[in-house]
């Protein structure tokens, strides 16, 4: 089967936790260095990196001890259609920073369409937020789980709508706090 599913890698990316991508990279490097049948498959993946593109699978295997985790991160990024690990990491953090799997039970309504979410939000109130391609309306409990409950003024300024904020400066402030909370919660 190999490491990578067939198809459009940008579609495969969502939703995914950054910790999962880091684990993929760690296992890829571990497989490369293991001397097992998986080593050859792993070595082939490293040939996608520009620094190793002119090398052979055998060369990769012989030099497995010198290949670094940052190289495995780059392999993962390239497979998902990104030019660098930093670009992939930034995208995942932005898309995932408002998602808390342990707290999804606190979400009032879940939508795949912004207009329907906005109509629900307008009728029932709450907070309209987004992660990946999903739009959700939630209450104070979920916002508290994001460590964003203490910013009432900023939420009011954006109209409690993360997707279509009335005030971009307030949204940028909240976004920075959401990213900070996400990174802290995931020890990243």
Helices and strands as residue ranges (DSSP letters): H 9-12, H 18-33, H 38-46, G 50-52, H 57-62, G 64-66, H 69-79, H 85-96, G 101-106, E 107-111, H 114-124, E 127-131, E 134-138, H 140-145, H 152-157, H 168-185
